[in-house]
Amino acid sequence: MNLDQETSALLCKIAGIFENLRYRYSVIGATAFLIHQVDLTRTTRDIDFSILLNGDWYDFEEMKRYFTLEGFHFTKIPHRMKTGDGFIIDLLPVGAGIIKDGSIFWPDGVVMNANGLQEAIENAILIDIGQCTVPVAALPVLALLKLFAFEDCRELKHIKDILRCFIFYEKERRFDLLADEIPGLTYENAGAFLLGRDLRSIISGRQLNSVKAIIFDIESKPLLGEAEIELLTFFQSGLNGPEIQSR
């Protein structure tokens, strides 16, 4: 496990809050990658969550007030709370009363892309982090979230995180895939292919088209090296196949 004891303890504390509130949720972001044993070559003091709310913004504010009873503090950013020792907690809600046209329209006027947040909850994996067990978004969904994050802010760190994910993804399953004799496939790029194929099975046709457009945009600009472009190419190969009807 790549988490330190302080982060694990905080995660378990938050897991207890969600359990008491009976909210479905999933850990996302850099912390989720670390729980999945993906080495991002950096540390983080941010913990991000996708949370399913059955209500509206009133219920979201009530949830935040519950967090304050457990020692967390409000910030000027509506979805962000913090601890006394500097951890940043981002709470990203989804639900019929929150999401409109694939976006979160925050009460302060900010519009946030919500693509992947629902999938993070629906495809969460329970992982033991030592002091407790928490639901963590599956790696293909984390890659999806990173792609949309890159589209929003154009920060290359999001693509670098995805590339690290390719390196660590499903090392055991790669051997069965290599037996299929896919042209150009090697052990090193098979993780990217598998992640693309697994992601394709859980996203909508509309999301698939968006992902392909983002990858095309990345490949058309001098952002990455030759080996990195190769991984993205095999990731896209995993995504390709019979057309999925949009829903």
C-alpha positions in Angstrom: 0.0 0.0 0.0 1.4 3.4 -1.0 -0.6 5.3 1.6 1.0 6.6 4.8 -0.7 5.9 8.1 -1.9 9.5 8.5 -3.7 9.3 5.1 -5.2 5.9 5.8 -6.5 7.0 9.2 -8.1 10.1 7.6 -9.7 7.9 4.9 -11.1 5.6 7.5 -12.5 8.5 9.5 -14.3 9.8 6.4 -15.5 6.3 5.5 -17.2 6.2 8.9 -18.9 9.5 8.2 -20.3 8.2 4.9 -21.4 5.0 6.6 -23.3 6.9 9.2 -24.9 9.0 6.6 -25.6 5.9 4.5 -24.2 7.5 1.3 -22.7 5.5 -1.5 -19.4 7.0 -2.5 -16.0 6.2 -4.1 -12.5 7.4 -3.6 -11.1 9.1 -6.8 -8.1 11.3 -7.7 -4.5 10.7 -6.9 -5.2 9.0 -3.6 -7.2 6.3 -5.4 -4.3 5.7 -7.8 -2.0 5.2 -4.8 -4.5 2.7 -3.2 -4.4 0.8 -6.5 -0.6 0.6 -6.1 0.1 2.9 -9.0 3.2 4.8 -8.2 2.6 8.4 -9.3 6.2 9.5 -8.2 4.6 12.2 -6.0 2.8 12.6 -2.7 -0.6 14.1 -2.2 -2.5 15.7 0.7 -5.7 15.9 -1.3 -8.4 13.2 -1.0 -11.2 13.3 -3.6 -14.6 11.6 -3.4 -17.6 11.1 -5.7 -20.8 10.9 -3.6 -24.2 9.8 -4.6 -26.9 12.1 -3.2 -30.6 11.3 -3.4 -31.5 15.0 -2.7 -30.3 18.4 -3.8 -28.0 21.2 -2.7 -29.6 21.5 0.7 -28.7 17.8 1.4 -25.1 18.5 0.2 -24.8 21.4 2.6 -26.2 19.3 5.4 -23.6 16.7 4.6 -20.8 19.3 4.9 -22.2 20.5 8.2 -22.0 16.9 9.4 -18.3 16.9 8.4 -17.7 20.0 10.6 -19.0 18.1 13.6 -16.2 15.6 13.0 -13.5 18.4 13.0 -13.4 19.4 9.3 -13.6 23.0 8.2 -15.3 24.9 5.4 -13.3 26.7 2.7 -14.3 29.3 0.2 -14.6 26.6 -2.5 -18.1 25.0 -2.2 -16.9 21.3 -2.7 -13.8 21.6 -0.6 -13.2 21.1 3.1 -10.0 20.8 5.0 -8.5 19.4 8.2 -6.6 21.3 10.8 -3.3 19.8 9.7 -3.6 20.7 6.0 -5.4 17.9 4.2 -7.8 19.0 1.5 -11.0 17.0 1.1 -12.9 17.5 -2.2 -16.6 16.2 -2.1 -18.0 15.9 -5.6 -21.8 15.1 -5.6 -23.8 13.2 -8.2 -27.5 12.5 -8.4 -30.6 13.6 -10.2 -30.9 16.7 -8.1 -27.3 17.8 -8.7 -26.3 16.8 -12.3 -27.8 18.5 -15.4 -26.6 17.8 -18.9 -23.5 15.9 -17.7 -22.3 18.8 -15.5 -22.4 20.0 -11.9 -23.9 23.5 -11.8 -22.6 24.8 -8.4 -24.7 27.4 -6.6 -21.9 29.9 -6.9 -22.1 29.7 -10.7 -19.2 27.4 -11.4 -19.9 24.6 -13.9 -17.9 21.4 -13.5 -17.7 18.4 -15.9 -19.3 15.4 -14.1 -18.3 12.8 -16.7 -17.1 9.7 -14.9 -18.2 10.6 -11.4 -21.3 8.3 -11.5 -19.2 5.5 -13.1 -16.7 5.9 -10.2 -19.4 4.9 -7.8 -21.0 2.2 -9.9 -17.6 0.6 -10.6 -16.0 1.0 -7.2 -13.8 -1.8 -5.8 -13.7 -2.5 -2.1 -10.0 -2.3 -1.0 -8.5 -3.0 2.4 -6.2 -0.1 3.4 -5.2 -1.6 6.7 -7.4 0.2 9.2 -10.6 -0.2 7.2 -12.0 -1.1 3.8 -13.0 1.7 1.4 -14.7 1.7 -2.1 -12.2 3.0 -4.7 -13.0 3.8 -8.3 -11.7 1.2 -10.7 -8.6 2.2 -12.6 -10.3 2.5 -16.0 -12.7 5.0 -14.5 -9.8 6.9 -12.9 -8.2 7.1 -16.3 -11.5 8.4 -17.7 -11.7 11.1 -15.0 -8.1 12.1 -15.8 -8.9 12.5 -19.5 -11.8 14.8 -18.8 -9.7 16.7 -16.3 -7.0 17.2 -19.0 -9.7 18.4 -21.4 -10.9 21.0 -18.8 -7.6 22.4 -17.7 -4.9 21.2 -20.2 -2.5 20.3 -17.5 -0.1 17.5 -18.7 0.1 16.0 -15.2 -3.3 14.3 -15.9 -2.0 12.5 -18.9 1.2 11.5 -17.1 -0.9 9.9 -14.4 -2.8 7.9 -17.0 0.5 6.7 -18.5 1.7 5.6 -15.1 -1.6 3.7 -14.8 -0.9 1.9 -18.1 2.4 0.7 -16.7 0.9 -0.8 -13.5 -2.4 -2.1 -14.9 -3.3 -5.9 -14.8 0.1 -7.4 -15.1 -1.2 -10.9 -14.7 -3.9 -10.6 -17.4 -1.4 -9.5 -19.9 0.0 -13.0 -20.5 -3.4 -14.3 -21.6 -3.7 -11.3 -23.9 -0.3 -11.9 -25.5 -1.5 -15.4 -26.5 -4.0 -13.7 -28.8 -1.2 -12.5 -31.1 -2.5 -9.0 -31.5 -0.1 -7.2 -34.0 2.5 -5.1 -32.2 1.3 -6.0 -28.7 4.0 -6.6 -26.1 4.0 -7.1 -22.4 4.9 -3.4 -21.9 2.0 -2.0 -23.9 -0.6 -4.7 -23.1 -1.6 -2.8 -19.9 -2.7 0.2 -22.0 -4.6 -2.1 -24.4 -6.4 -3.9 -21.5 -7.3 -0.7 -19.8 -8.8 0.7 -23.0 -10.8 -2.5 -23.5 -12.1 -2.6 -19.9 -13.0 1.1 -20.0 -15.0 0.6 -23.2 -17.2 -2.0 -21.4 -18.4 0.5 -18.8 -18.9 3.8 -20.6 -21.6 5.1 -22.9 -21.2 5.6 -26.6 -21.2 9.3 -26.1 -18.4 9.1 -23.6 -16.4 6.8 -25.9 -16.6 9.3 -28.7 -15.4 12.0 -26.3 -12.5 9.9 -25.1 -11.4 9.2 -28.6 -11.5 12.9 -29.5 -9.4 13.8 -26.4 -6.8 11.2 -27.4 -6.7 12.5 -30.9 -6.1 16.0 -29.6 -3.3 14.8 -27.4 -1.6 12.8 -30.2 -1.9 15.7 -32.6 0.3 18.0 -30.4 4.0 17.6 -29.4 3.2 16.8 -25.8 4.6 13.3 -25.4 7.5 11.2 -26.4 7.5 8.3 -28.8 7.1 5.6 -26.1 4.2 7.5 -24.5 2.4 7.9 -27.8 2.8 4.2 -28.3 1.0 3.5 -25.0 -1.8 5.9 -26.0 -2.1 4.2 -29.4 -2.6 0.8 -27.8 -5.0 2.3 -25.3 -7.1 3.6 -28.2 -6.8 0.1 -29.9 -8.4 -1.3 -26.8 -11.2 1.2 -27.0 -11.9 0.5 -30.7 -14.3 -2.2 -31.9 -18.0 -2.5 -33.0 -19.8 0.8 -32.6 -21.7 1.3 -29.3 -25.1 2.9 -29.7 -25.2 6.2 -27.8 -27.5 6.4 -24.8 
